[in-house]
Amino acid sequence: MDNATQSSNSAQFLNIKEFCEYVPGMTRALAAQLRYTGKGPKFIKPSSKLVIYRRSDVDDWLAANEHISTAELR
């Protein structure tokens, strides 16, 4: 696998730090709470301490939680 392919593949995934940087206002604690309650984006847990997110899943989750009025949240 060449460097361009590796870079492309790694750009598809976000580790927890990258996820928190990608989503405004996200913290590690909030991300953990969202995983626990099932209200966050889909995630992958390849080991007991590693959590990664597909960038496309995060984008889909953000789009699904887009609102134009607080009245929609009732």
N, C-alpha and C positions, 0 to 999 in steps of 0.2 A: 504494500500500500504506500503510495507516495505521500509527501507532506501535504499537498493540496487536498487530497482525499481525507486524510486524518483531520485536517483543519475543518473541512466541511462537515465531517461527522461530529466532531466535538462542538461545533457551532449549533448543532441541532439539539444539544442537551445543555441543561443548566444545573450546576451544583447548587447547594443551598445558598451560598454566598452570592452567586450570580443571579439566582432567583430573587433574592432580597433586593439586589441592585436593580433588577429589571422591572420590578413592580413597585411603583412609588408608595412609600409608607410601610412596606412589608418589613417585618423583623423575623428573626429566627423563631422567637416565641409564638408569634402570630401564625407563621407557617406551620409550626408543630400543632397548634390548636386546630387549624384548618384541616390538617391531615387526620387528626384524631376524630374530629366531628364529621369528616367526609364532605366538608363544604368547600374545600380547595380544589385545585386542578389535580388531574390524575398524576401520580408519581410512580417512580420505579425505585425499589429498594433492593439492590443487588447484594447487599450485605447488611449486617445488623446495625452498622453505623453510617452507612452511605445512603443518601437520598438524592435522586436526580429527577429532573423534570424535562420532558420534551418541550422545546420552545413552542411548538405548534399546539400542544395541550394547554400551555399557559395562555397563549393568545386566544384559544377557543374559550377558556374559562373567563378571561377578561371580557370578551365579547358577550358571553352569556349573562354577565353580571352588569351590563351596561344599562343605565336607567336615565330617563329624562326628567323624572319628577320623584320627589320623596314619597308622594302619595302611592306610587307603584309598589312600595316596599311593605305596605300593610297586609 
